[in-house]
Amino acid sequence: MRNKDFYDIVRHSLHQTPVPANDEHLAHTLSLSEKEISRRQNRERISYARFLSMQIKYVGWKIWAAQGVFLLIIRSFLTRFYGRDDPKYMMRLLSALSVLVLMTALPLIYRSVRCQMQEVEAATHFSSVKLLMAKLTMIGIGDLFLLGTIFLSALWKSSLRADSLFLTLCFPFLLTGSVCLFLLGHLNARQFFVGGTGFCSLCILFSCVGLRHFENLLCRPLSLGWALTCALLMLFCIRQFRYIMYRSPYAEMQLA
């Protein structure tokens, strides 16, 4: 086609009288738009319990399978030390294991950043915070099962009292959990992973080396002071969990 012919076609098209809008079709389009807006507004929002069940189907069984393998390794490891008569040695070992139980959750939380999935999660229908809450809930359920199994196994096969055993497992777990939740709500995922891993490693080192005064405190019957300390740590964990869910700029920090 010559340039002159193309020019004539364009000029003719631009000088054509615009086609008037069909009022009937326009009204029909507006009616469909209003119905779609109303349908979206009245659409039933999925509950957190239903969303959690969906995540269990796709992700939860993998998390619990990994924690199950970890439990088998721990139990086979503990059977070698149940015969020892030194209760303080067992308390050091169990204290380190309680921190290690929580520490196994850090790679699971950091996985989306390691696989560079944070942008995809932020663009999904469900927010990245809701996905994080589902992961934390599933990990928390698995951790409680792990600690409960370790507690019952040690109570049955060792000479430790139930209150000392409970404190040995509960206090380090709540302490590291409160710090890791605080870091998760105030730092991006990479900084959280480094900081959480470093703090948990220090706690494991402290548990293995042990301090005589700390061991003597744990060997005593469960006191009101220790009970209040564990209760305050648990309340702090709950508060940090709610902060991450409702007020923390978690999604923005992951994309920064």
C-alpha positions in Angstrom: 0.0 0.0 0.0 1.3 3.4 -1.0 1.7 6.1 1.6 -0.9 8.3 -0.1 -3.5 5.5 0.0 -2.7 4.9 3.7 -3.0 8.6 4.4 -6.4 8.8 2.7 -7.7 5.8 4.7 -6.6 7.4 8.0 -8.1 10.8 7.1 -11.4 9.2 6.0 -11.6 7.2 9.3 -10.9 10.3 11.4 -13.5 12.4 9.7 -16.3 9.8 10.0 -19.3 10.7 12.2 -18.9 9.0 15.6 -21.4 6.2 16.1 -23.9 7.2 18.9 -24.0 5.0 22.0 -26.9 2.6 22.2 -28.7 3.5 25.3 -30.2 0.0 25.7 -26.8 -1.7 25.5 -25.3 0.9 27.8 -28.0 0.4 30.4 -27.5 -3.4 30.2 -23.7 -3.0 30.7 -24.2 -0.8 33.7 -26.7 -3.3 35.1 -24.2 -6.2 34.8 -21.5 -4.1 36.4 -23.7 -3.3 39.4 -24.5 -6.9 39.8 -20.9 -7.9 39.7 -19.9 -5.3 42.3 -22.8 -6.4 44.5 -21.7 -10.0 44.1 -18.1 -9.3 45.1 -19.2 -7.2 48.1 -21.6 -9.9 49.4 -19.2 -12.8 48.7 -18.6 -14.8 51.8 -15.1 -14.3 53.1 -13.2 -17.5 53.9 -12.6 -18.0 57.6 -9.1 -18.5 59.1 -10.0 -22.1 60.1 -10.9 -23.0 56.5 -7.9 -21.3 55.2 -5.7 -23.2 57.7 -7.3 -26.5 56.6 -6.4 -25.6 53.0 -2.8 -24.9 54.0 -2.6 -28.2 55.9 -3.6 -30.0 52.7 -0.9 -28.4 50.7 1.9 -27.5 53.2 1.1 -28.7 56.6 1.7 -32.4 56.0 5.2 -31.6 54.7 6.0 -29.6 57.9 4.6 -32.3 60.2 6.4 -35.0 58.2 9.7 -33.2 58.7 9.0 -32.7 62.4 8.1 -36.4 62.6 11.5 -37.4 61.2 13.2 -35.0 63.6 11.3 -36.6 66.5 12.5 -40.1 65.5 16.1 -38.8 65.4 15.7 -37.2 68.9 14.2 -40.3 70.4 17.0 -42.5 69.0 19.5 -40.0 70.4 17.9 -39.8 73.8 17.8 -43.5 74.4 21.6 -43.5 74.6 21.6 -41.1 77.6 18.6 -42.2 79.7 20.8 -44.6 81.6 23.0 -41.9 83.1 22.4 -41.1 86.7 23.4 -37.4 86.5 20.2 -35.4 86.4 22.0 -32.1 85.6 23.5 -33.7 82.5 20.0 -34.7 81.3 18.7 -31.2 82.0 21.4 -29.6 79.9 20.6 -32.0 77.1 16.8 -31.5 77.3 17.2 -27.8 77.5 19.3 -27.7 74.3 16.8 -30.0 72.6 13.9 -27.7 73.4 15.7 -24.8 71.7 16.6 -27.0 68.8 12.9 -27.9 68.4 12.1 -24.3 67.9 15.2 -23.6 65.8 14.0 -26.1 63.2 11.1 -23.7 62.4 13.4 -21.0 61.2 14.3 -22.6 57.8 10.6 -23.2 57.2 9.7 -19.6 57.7 12.7 -18.4 55.6 11.9 -20.8 52.7 9.8 -18.3 50.8 12.7 -15.8 50.7 15.3 -18.4 49.9 13.1 -19.5 46.9 12.4 -15.9 46.1 8.6 -16.4 46.5 7.9 -13.3 48.6 6.7 -11.2 45.6 4.3 -14.0 44.5 3.0 -14.4 48.1 2.4 -10.7 48.4 0.3 -10.7 45.1 -1.9 -13.6 46.1 -5.6 -13.3 47.2 -4.6 -14.2 50.7 -2.0 -11.8 52.3 1.5 -13.0 53.0 0.8 -12.3 56.7 -2.1 -14.8 56.6 0.2 -17.3 55.0 2.8 -16.7 57.7 0.2 -17.1 60.4 -0.9 -20.4 59.0 2.7 -21.6 58.9 3.3 -20.5 62.4 0.1 -22.3 63.6 1.1 -25.5 61.9 4.7 -25.3 63.2 3.4 -24.5 66.7 1.1 -27.6 66.7 4.0 -29.8 65.6 6.4 -28.2 68.2 3.9 -28.8 71.0 3.6 -32.5 70.0 7.4 -32.8 69.9 7.9 -31.3 73.3 5.0 -33.4 74.8 6.6 -36.6 73.4 10.0 -35.6 74.7 8.5 -34.8 78.1 6.6 -38.1 78.4 9.6 -40.1 77.2 12.0 -38.4 79.7 9.5 -38.7 82.5 9.2 -42.4 81.9 12.8 -43.3 81.4 14.8 -40.8 83.5 14.8 -39.9 87.2 13.9 -36.3 86.7 10.8 -34.9 88.5 7.9 -33.8 86.4 8.0 -30.1 87.5 11.8 -29.8 86.9 11.4 -31.6 83.5 8.5 -29.3 82.5 10.6 -26.2 83.4 13.7 -27.5 81.6 11.7 -27.9 78.4 9.3 -25.0 78.7 11.5 -22.0 79.8 14.1 -22.2 77.0 11.4 -22.9 74.4 9.3 -19.9 75.5 12.4 -17.6 75.8 13.7 -18.3 72.3 10.2 -18.3 70.9 9.4 -14.8 72.3 12.7 -13.4 70.9 12.2 -15.0 67.5 8.6 -13.7 67.2 9.8 -10.2 68.2 12.5 -10.4 65.4 9.9 -11.7 62.9 7.6 -8.8 63.5 10.3 -6.1 63.3 12.9 -7.3 60.8 12.7 -8.7 57.2 13.1 -12.4 56.7 16.8 -12.4 56.0 17.6 -10.4 59.1 15.1 -12.5 61.2 16.8 -15.7 60.0 20.3 -14.5 60.9 19.2 -13.0 64.2 17.0 -16.0 65.2 19.7 -18.5 64.3 22.3 -16.6 66.2 20.2 -16.3 69.4 19.1 -19.9 69.3 22.7 -21.0 68.8 23.8 -19.0 71.9 21.0 -20.6 73.9 22.0 -24.1 72.9 25.6 -23.2 73.7 24.5 -21.9 77.1 22.5 -25.1 77.7 25.4 -27.3 76.8 28.0 -25.5 78.9 25.5 -24.8 81.7 25.8 -22.5 84.7 25.8 -24.0 88.1 23.4 -21.5 89.6 20.9 -21.9 86.7 21.0 -25.7 87.1 20.4 -25.4 90.8 17.4 -23.2 90.2 15.9 -25.7 87.7 16.5 -28.7 90.0 14.3 -27.1 92.7 10.5 -27.7 92.7 8.6 -25.5 90.4 8.2 -22.2 92.2 5.7 -19.3 91.8 8.5 -17.1 90.3 9.3 -19.7 87.6 5.6 -20.2 86.9 5.1 -16.4 86.5 8.2 -16.1 84.3 6.9 -18.8 81.9 3.4 -17.2 82.0 4.8 -13.8 81.1 6.9 -15.3 78.3 3.8 -17.0 76.9 1.8 -13.8 77.1 4.6 -12.0 75.3 4.5 -14.6 72.5 0.8 -14.2 72.1 1.2 -10.4 72.0 3.9 -10.7 69.3 1.7 -13.1 67.3 -1.2 -10.6 67.4 1.2 -7.8 66.5 2.4 -9.6 63.4 -1.1 -10.4 62.4 -2.7 -7.0 62.8 -0.1 -4.2 63.0 3.3 -5.4 61.7 4.5 -4.2 58.3 5.6 -7.7 57.5 4.6 -7.8 53.9 6.3 -4.4 53.1 9.5 -5.5 54.9 9.8 -8.7 52.8 9.6 -6.6 49.6 11.9 -3.9 50.7 
